[in-house]
Amino acid sequence: MKLKLVVSQYHRKYLDDATLSLGSLTVLPDRVIVAFRKETPKPYAPDSIISLDTNEGSLDGVCLQGNDTRVVRAVYPDLAVIQQRHHDRRRRLQKKKAHDRRTSRTLCRREGRREHHRVDYRMHQVANSVLRFAEQNRSAIVLEDLKGMKFTRNKQLNRRLTIWPRRKQHHFIEYKAQWRGIPLVKVDPRYSSKKCPICGRIPDSRMGTLFECECGWRLDRHINASINLLQTAISKGLEVAGGLRFDPGAFQHDVMMTLYDSARGARSEPNGTRCVQAVT
């Protein structure tokens, strides 16, 4: 039996990849599934290191390469907008179709799929931008280990943070880094947003967007956290750190480099879901 497969440019990208070998082929009534095998490449020896602090609307970090220091950011504030928009739609559908639970469940599942696809698309774009930058600069990546993260604030904030896809974002970055041979490590993020990287003091006062310490250190709270993560990676003697040394003060007045901006990098929403313009 002969089977003619019509492939797109997207499929051709994988079929023409010399690093992939053809695995199994499964024929279903409505689709054909082709599995590929790939030998995991050995991670390269890094020339630089990127430390990223994960936040609701952005990945904020610092990049250290020799004597060159850069502040980097990937912004995606539209994720929260999309999630809130679909959450509100599901609530309206549940009220409108309260008399017909079967129809309500069907429509809510459809909204859930739409939300899932739109959120995943943007997270893939963010991960690809970060890894493209890391590959160009032969950088290792340092991320937070977010296992066991708990929320103890008000109900509305807990709901918002619970649906925040932080682990999925990390998962995308991790498996794409492994696919490309980019070294990656996770460190304990405890007190990373609250600790001063200069004197090690943890101020008692509640922080806003700006971190301030008694020793005179002042910096954006998220960038301060990424510096602490980088210090943790280096102090632990992790292989990806490669014995690098740095001065935290070098990042204090550096120019922000945007790796990804949803206003420029993502396709427009066909249903009118708006994107919030990011200010960096």
C-alpha positions in Angstrom: 0.0 0.0 0.0 1.3 3.5 -0.9 0.5 6.5 1.2 0.9 10.0 -0.1 1.7 12.6 2.5 1.3 16.3 1.8 3.7 18.2 3.9 4.0 21.9 4.6 7.1 24.1 5.0 6.8 23.5 8.8 6.9 19.7 8.4 9.7 20.0 5.8 11.9 21.8 8.5 12.0 18.5 10.5 12.1 16.1 7.6 15.2 17.9 6.2 17.0 18.1 9.6 20.0 15.8 9.4 20.2 15.4 13.2 16.8 13.7 13.2 16.2 10.1 12.3 12.8 8.7 11.3 11.0 6.6 14.0 7.6 5.1 13.9 4.7 6.1 11.6 1.1 5.8 12.9 -1.8 6.0 10.5 -5.2 7.1 12.0 -8.5 7.8 10.2 -8.0 11.6 10.3 -4.2 12.0 10.6 -0.8 10.5 10.2 1.7 10.7 13.2 5.4 10.6 12.3 7.8 10.1 15.2 11.4 11.3 15.0 14.5 10.4 17.1 17.2 12.8 18.1 20.5 12.2 20.0 20.7 14.8 22.8 23.6 17.0 21.9 26.3 17.5 24.5 26.0 21.0 26.1 28.7 23.3 25.0 31.2 25.0 27.3 29.6 28.4 28.0 31.4 31.7 27.4 28.8 33.7 29.3 25.8 33.2 31.6 22.2 34.5 31.7 20.3 34.6 35.0 16.5 35.1 34.7 13.9 36.0 37.3 10.5 34.7 36.4 7.6 37.2 36.9 3.9 37.4 35.9 4.5 39.6 32.9 8.2 39.2 32.1 11.5 37.3 32.4 13.9 39.8 33.9 17.6 39.0 34.0 21.2 39.9 33.6 23.8 38.6 31.2 27.5 38.4 32.1 30.1 37.9 29.4 33.7 38.6 30.4 33.8 42.3 31.2 30.5 43.0 29.3 27.4 43.2 31.5 23.9 43.6 30.1 20.4 43.8 31.6 17.9 41.7 29.5 14.2 41.4 29.6 11.5 39.4 27.7 8.1 41.0 28.3 4.7 39.3 27.8 2.0 41.3 29.7 -0.7 40.1 27.4 -0.7 36.6 29.0 -2.6 37.9 32.0 -5.0 39.8 29.7 -5.7 36.7 27.7 -6.3 34.5 30.8 -8.5 37.1 32.5 -10.5 37.6 29.3 -11.2 33.9 28.9 -12.0 33.5 32.6 -14.6 36.2 32.3 -16.1 34.6 29.2 -16.4 31.2 31.0 -18.2 32.8 33.9 -20.6 34.6 31.5 -21.3 31.3 29.7 -21.9 29.5 32.9 -24.5 32.1 33.9 -26.1 32.3 30.5 -26.4 28.5 30.0 -27.1 27.6 33.7 -30.3 25.8 32.5 -28.3 23.6 30.1 -25.2 22.2 31.8 -24.1 20.0 28.9 -24.0 23.0 26.5 -22.3 25.1 29.2 -19.5 22.5 29.7 -19.0 22.2 25.9 -18.7 26.0 25.4 -16.4 26.3 28.5 -14.1 23.6 27.2 -13.9 25.4 23.8 -12.9 28.6 25.6 -10.3 26.6 27.6 -8.8 25.3 24.4 -8.6 28.7 22.9 -6.9 30.1 26.0 -4.5 27.2 26.1 -3.4 27.7 22.4 -3.0 31.4 22.7 -1.0 31.2 25.9 1.2 28.4 24.7 1.9 30.3 21.4 3.3 33.3 23.3 5.3 31.2 25.8 6.9 29.4 22.8 7.8 32.7 21.3 9.4 33.9 24.6 11.4 30.7 25.1 12.6 30.8 21.5 13.8 34.4 21.9 15.7 33.7 25.1 17.3 30.6 23.7 18.2 32.3 20.4 20.1 35.0 22.4 21.8 32.3 24.6 22.9 30.4 21.5 24.3 33.5 19.8 26.3 34.4 22.8 27.1 30.8 23.9 25.5 31.4 27.2 24.4 29.1 30.1 21.0 29.8 31.6 20.2 30.1 35.3 16.5 29.7 36.3 14.6 29.6 39.6 13.6 26.3 41.0 9.9 27.0 41.7 8.9 23.7 43.2 6.8 24.0 46.4 5.9 27.6 45.7 2.9 28.6 47.8 0.6 31.7 47.9 -1.0 33.0 51.2 -2.6 36.2 50.1 -6.1 37.2 49.2 -8.4 34.9 47.2 -8.4 37.0 44.0 -4.6 37.2 43.9 -4.2 33.5 44.7 -6.4 32.6 41.8 -4.4 34.8 39.4 -1.1 33.4 40.6 -2.4 29.8 40.5 -3.2 30.0 36.8 0.1 31.9 36.1 1.9 29.3 33.8 5.4 29.8 35.4 6.3 26.1 35.4 5.1 25.6 31.8 7.4 28.6 30.7 10.3 26.9 32.5 9.4 23.6 30.9 9.5 25.1 27.4 12.9 26.7 28.0 14.3 23.5 29.6 13.4 21.1 26.8 14.3 23.6 24.0 17.7 24.2 25.7 18.3 20.4 25.9 17.3 20.1 22.2 19.9 22.8 21.3 22.6 21.7 23.7 22.4 24.9 25.8 23.5 24.3 29.4 20.9 25.2 32.0 20.7 25.0 35.8 18.1 25.8 38.4 18.9 27.4 41.8 17.0 28.0 45.0 15.2 31.4 44.7 14.6 31.9 48.4 14.9 35.6 49.4 16.3 36.4 45.9 13.9 39.4 45.6 14.5 40.6 49.2 18.2 40.2 49.7 20.8 42.9 48.9 23.6 41.5 46.7 26.1 44.0 48.1 25.8 43.5 51.9 23.5 40.5 52.1 21.1 42.3 54.3 17.3 41.5 54.0 15.4 44.8 54.6 12.3 44.6 56.8 10.3 47.2 54.9 7.8 46.1 52.3 9.2 46.5 48.8 7.6 48.1 45.7 9.0 48.0 42.2 12.3 49.3 43.5 14.6 47.5 45.9 16.3 49.8 48.4 18.9 48.8 51.1 20.4 50.7 54.0 23.8 50.4 52.4 22.7 52.6 49.6 22.0 49.9 47.0 18.9 50.8 44.8 17.8 48.7 41.8 14.7 47.4 40.1 13.4 44.5 42.3 13.3 41.9 39.5 16.8 42.8 38.2 18.0 42.6 41.9 16.5 39.1 42.1 18.3 37.9 38.9 21.6 39.2 40.3 21.1 37.2 43.5 20.3 34.1 41.4 23.5 34.6 39.5 25.4 35.0 42.7 23.9 31.8 44.0 24.9 29.9 40.9 28.5 31.2 41.1 28.8 30.6 44.9 27.6 27.0 44.5 30.4 26.3 42.2 28.0 25.1 39.5 29.6 23.9 36.3 27.7 26.3 34.1 29.1 29.3 36.0 32.6 28.4 34.8 34.4 30.3 37.6 32.9 33.7 36.5 33.2 36.7 38.8 31.2 39.9 38.5 30.5 43.2 40.2 26.7 43.7 40.9 27.2 47.4 40.6 28.0 47.0 36.9 24.3 46.3 36.2 22.9 49.3 38.1 23.1 51.8 35.3 23.2 49.5 32.2 20.8 49.8 29.3 17.9 47.4 29.1 18.0 44.9 26.2 14.6 43.5 25.2 14.7 39.9 24.0 11.0 39.6 23.3 8.2 42.1 23.3 4.6 40.8 22.7 3.6 44.1 21.0 6.2 43.4 18.2 6.7 39.6 18.3 3.2 38.1 18.5 0.5 37.8 15.9 -2.7 39.8 16.4 -5.6 38.2 18.1 -8.4 37.4 15.6 -11.1 37.7 18.3 -10.0 41.2 19.4 -8.2 40.3 22.6 -6.0 43.3 23.1 -2.4 43.4 24.1 -1.0 45.8 26.7 1.8 47.9 25.5 4.9 47.2 27.6 7.1 50.1 28.8 10.7 49.2 29.3 
